[in-house]
Amino acid sequence: MDTTATAARRWREELERWAIPEHLLRAAPTDPHRFSVARFSALTADALRQPPTRTTERARERVPSGGSVLDVGCGGGAGSLPLAPPAGLLVGVDQSADMLEAFAAGAAERGAVATTVHGSWPQIADAVPVADVVVCLHVVYNVADLPPFVRALTAHARNRVVLELPTRHPLAWLTPYWRRLHDLDRPLGPTGDDALAVFADLGADVRHERWSRPVSLRGEPLAAQVAFVRERLALGPDRDDEIGDLVGEIGIPDRREVITAWWAT
């Protein structure tokens, strides 16, 4: 049996079940899948203020002084800016030009040398240089076809690949909101363990550890929490009062369980 195909197929099929029904997408006033540059920049600022995370520590172990870090799906740079120093060069890859601008600005403020590559991984991998360490934080749940994505990460790392991912889908906590506002259930999978199975089946000697990080949305004003739920559920501002009541009733999680996974190359 081709176990790689089995694990990868399970991941893809479970992830595809998260698709928002077409009739809700058509009616949505804004794109439920869009990412806020301001939010990602705030996450990067938090990462630079706080002590190193397990993910940062695992990456820093294999970054030589003056070495290079490739950050795939870099956003504002939360995964790579804390690595400079010891890193002397940061390479950010993202499919959002606005995110890359924020990444470059954050690197400049930190006095780090950075380059950016605009495009989707692994389609643009051939245009991206090899680095000492490759980091990829909170991206895999957006990747249905995981094997080529991960193979390209491994091929671009001289020393180590380090990924961070939630143990459950990052929007799983919205399941009760979907039930109340759309009468729609959300899938139970895929999980972080499913991703680890794919990594291992690709031949990587995967090590991992589990820990938890704060959910930044919990500390934001109610209006910001309502807006986040509204956008993700493809609703308009006319539902804000109802959503606000549900936020008070259901709440926002204060922490998220995550996995740091890494392997040598």
N, C-alpha and C positions, 0 to 999 in steps of 0.2 A: 504493500500500500504506500502511496506517495503521501507521507505524513505532512510534508510542507504544504502540499496542495490542500490537504484536509484542514489544517489549522488556518491557512489563509482564506479558504472558502468560508469557514465558519465565521471568521472575523468580518469578511466582506458582507455576508448575508445578514449577520446581526446588525452591522452598521447601517446597511441600506434600509432597515426597518425604521430607522430614525427619521427618514424623509418626512417632511411636513406635507400633509395632503395638498394636492394641487389646488383645490378650491380655496383653501386658506391662503396659499401663496398669492393667488390671483387677487384676493381681496385685501392683502396686507398693504397698508399705506407706506411702509418702509421695508427694506430687505431684512428678514429675520436672521440672516446669516452674516450680516455686516459686522465688522469689528471696529470699535472705537479707538482711534489713535490716541486720544486723550487718556482713555483708560489704560492702554498698554504703556504709555509714557509714565503714568502714575505708578504702575506695577514695577517699572524699571527703577523709578526713584526710590520706591520702597525697598527693592532688592539691594540698592547701593547703600541704604541707611542701616539695614538690618545685618546681624551676624551672618556669615556664610551658611548657606543651606547645605544639606547632604549632597545635593546635585553639584553645587559649586565646589565643594570639597573634593568630590570624586573627579571632577574635571581638572581642578587645579593640580592634583597629584601628578598629572602627566603633561602639563604645559611647561616646557622649559623656559628659562629666563629669556625674554625677547622672542618667544615662540609665537605660533599663530593658532587662532581659534576660528573655526567655521561655525556659524550659527544659522541653522536651517529653520525657516519660519521664524525669523528673528524678532518680529514685532518691534518693540521699542528697545530691545537689547537686554532684557532682564536675565537672559541666560549667559550672555557673553561679557557685558560691560563689567560685572564684578570680577572677571578674570584678567583685567588689565589694570595694573600688572598682576602676574608676571608676563602675561601675553604682550607682545609688542605690536601685533597686527590682528585686527578683527575683520572677518569677512561676513557680511550679513546677506542672507538670501531671503526674499519675501516676494509674494505675488502682488503686494500692495506698494505702489510707489510712495504713498503717504507714510506708510510704516517705515520704509527705508529712509525717508527724509528724517523722521524722528530718531531712527537708529543712528544715522550719521551725526545729527545734532548732539545726541547724548554722548557719543564717542568724543566729539570735539570738546564738549564741556569737561570731559574727564581727561582730556589731553592724550587720548588714544588715537592711534593711526587706524583708520577703518576704510574699507571699500565695500561697495554694495553691488549686488547682482539682482536684477528685477526679473522675476519669472517663477514658474511653478516647478517644484522639485518632484521627481528627478528629471523632468523634461529638459531643464537647462543645466543639468549637472556637468556636461562636457565643457561648459563655459566657466566653471568654478574651479579655483585652484585647490589642490590638496593642502590640508592643514595638519598641525600636530594633533589637535583634538577637535572633534566634531561634537557640538551640542545641539540638541533638538528638544525644546520644552513645549509640552502641551499642544502638540501638533497631530499626533498619530490618529486621534479620533476624527480627524478631518480627512483621513487617507483610507479609502476603501481597498485599494490594491496595495497592500503593505509590503510584500516581498521586494519589488523593484525599488521602492522608496528606501527600505532599510539597506539593501545591497549597495545602493549609491552612497549612503552615509558611510558604510564600512570602507568602500573604495576610496573615500576622500579623507580618511583619517590615518595618519602615520602611527599614532600611539594608541588612541582610545576613542570610542564612541560613547557618549553619555546622553541618555534620554530621561526625561521626566514626564510622567503621565498619571492621571488620576486612576484610582483603582476601579472606578465606575465612570460611565460617560459623564463628561463635565456638566451636562445639563440634566442629569438624572434627578437632581433635587427639585426640578420644576414639574415632576410627574403629577403631584397633587393639584397644581395649578391647571395643568392640561385637563385633568379630570373635571375640575369644577367649572372651567371657562369654556371648554370645548367638548366635554364628555368623551374624551379620547385618552386611551391608555398609551403609555410609552414602553418601549422594550426594556427587558432586564439586562440584556447584553448589548455589545460585547463588554468584557471586563479587562482590567489590566492583566489578569492571568492569561486571558486569550492572546493578548499582545506578546507576553513573555513566551508563550508557546510558539508563536510565529518566529520570534527572534531566535529561539533555540533551534527550531527546525531548519533555519537557514544556515546552521553550522556555527553560530557564535557561542562562545563559552560565556554565557550570560551570568553575571552576578547582579543581585538587586537587594535593595532594602526598602522598607515601608516606613513612612512617617507622615506627619500631617502638617499642613500649612494653613494660615488664616485665610478666610474668604474676605477679600477687601470690600466687597459689596455690603457686607454686614454692617460696616462702620459708616456707610454713606447715608446722606439724608433720605428720608422716605421718598421724596420726589424722584431721586435717582434710582432707588430700588424699584419703584413703580414703573419708571420708564424702561428699565432693563427687562422686567417681566413682560411688559406690554410689547416691546419689540420682538423678543424671542418667541412670543406666542402669536405673532402676526396680527396684533390688535391695534386699534386706534385710540387716541386720547379720550374718546367718549366713554371708554371703559375704565378710566383711571380711578374713579371712586370705588368701583367694585374691586379692582385690583388692590387698591390701598387697604380695603377691608380684609382681603385675603392675606396680604402681607402681614397684617396685624394678627391674623388667626393662625396662619400656617408658619410664617416666619421665613427667615433667611438663615442658612447654616452658617455657623461661626468658623468651622474648620473643614478642610477637605483632605481626605486620605489620598496620598500619592505614592507612587513608586519611582525610585531612582534606579535605573538599569544601566549597566555599563559592560563593555567587553573590549579586550585588546584586539588590535588589528595586525 
